[in-house]
Amino acid sequence: MKPTEPQSLTVMPTDHLRSAIRDVVDFPKEGIIFKDITPILADGELFRESITRLCETTGGVKVDKIVGIDARGFIFAAAVADRLGAGLVLVRKKGKLPWKTRQTAYSLEYGESIVEIHEDSVKPGETILLVDDLLATGGTAAAAVKLLDELGANLIGISVLIELSFLQGRSKLLPHTVHSILTY
């Protein structure tokens, strides 16, 4: 089933969400402007709004499971899964999952990292929405997509609260649909 575009995301401006994002200069290292989501998490109405908007990215498609990416993605994925009545699956850094896993490596700016998923967490054909807090270079999301593809998931899209479009991470996720609530 092909995902549909959300119908109501453009009706209400996202200015209130955008204004809550705090820029932290030179974090975690010099030259980086970190987009801090904790003010949204600390405000019940803003957090609820962000979850509503992420849920709307399904376009009304029934989702079996929401997959969250380690670690801040878990916050949003868990709330979306609860709201949609879907299961929650975790993609974690290597060595953090206790059962049989499937893993894949991906490139970082200075080296490589590995993410894992439980082998039995997604059944072939299950409808999946991948959720994360932020899409930057796309490496971690692309690794998660690779794992989901290997497990035979029907990935209807990747939904993120924030996309740093100038880093072109979306291009690593083609042909999958990416929904971002806020774009910088």
Beta strands, then each sheet from edge to edge (+ up, - down):
strand 1: 22-25
strand 2: 33-36
strand 3: 65-69
strand 4: 87-93
strand 5: 101-108
strand 6: 111-118
strand 7: 127-135
strand 8: 154-163
strand 9: 178-183
sheet 1: 1+ 2-
sheet 2: 5+ 6- 4+ 3+ 7+ 8+ 9+
end
